Amino acid sequence: MSQGSILGPLLFLSYTNDLPMIINKTSSPINFADDTSILFTHSKLIDFNKNISIIFTTLNKWLGANQLSLNFKKKKLCTLYNQEKYVSEPTDRY
């Protein structure tokens, strides 16, 4: 399917329809057209990082089972925090 086609987003959504069901225990996946965002939140930084690790392990297994891959050039990590509760600088491991 060529990029920018009308059917691309529809096929992507039908192909990835089960993704939110496997990763929404500790995150909020958002699908729009042919893009997916995963939102995480936690009050403790260590648990936040642990949840990210668990979700990306699960996501990697799902991608492999569906013969898909993650485009690491398009991934972004944005961390928002309350300065009073901030413990340490997050690392970009993914």
N, C-alpha and C positions, 0 to 999 in steps of 0.2 A: 504494500500500500504506500503510495507516495505521500510525502508530507504535504499537508495543506488540503488533502482531499476531503470531500464532504462525508464520506463513509468512515474515515479514519477514527474520529472521536466516538462514533457509535460502536464500531467494532472494538475499540479499546475498552469502552465501558462494559460491553457484554463479556469481553474476555477477562476483565479484572473484577467482575461483579462480586466474587467471593472474597476478595482481599480484605475489605473492612471487617468481615466476620472473624478473620483469624488474628487480626492485630488490634482490635479495639478494646482489649481488656485493660490496658494501661495507657492508651493513646486515643486520639481522635483522627482517624483518616478522613481526608476530604478529596473526593474525585471531582474534577471539572474538565470536561472535554477530554483531552488526551494527557492530562497532567494529574499527579497525585501529590498531596501534601500530607504530612503526618505531624500532628500537634501533640506535644508532651507537656505535662505539668506535674510538679511535685514540690512540696514545701522543703524537702531536704535534698541538697545537691547530690549526695552519694546515692540516694534512692532514684533520683532523676537520671543519673548516669547509668545505673543498673537497669532501669526500665528501657532506656535507649538501646543498650546492648542486647537485652532480651528481644525487643521488637525487631532489631536489625538481623539478629540470628534467625528469627522466625520468618522475616521477610526474605532473607537469602534462601532459605529452604523452599519457600513458596515459589520464588522466582525460578529456582532450579527445576522444581517439579513441573512448572509451566513453560519451560524452555525460554525464559526471558532473562534479561540482565539489567542491572541498574546502571544508568549513565552517570558515572562519577563526575563528569565535567559539568553536569547540570545540578548536582546536589548542593544544597546550602544548609547551613546550621546557624540559626539565630537564637541566642540565649538572652532572655529578659529576666531580670531578677530585682528583688528588693535590696537596696544597698545595705540596709541594716542587717539582713540575714545572709549576705554574701559570704561564702567560705573560701573558695579558691577559683582560680581561672579555669574555665572549661577547655578541653582540648578538642581539636577537630580530628577525630579518629576514623571517620567514615568517609 
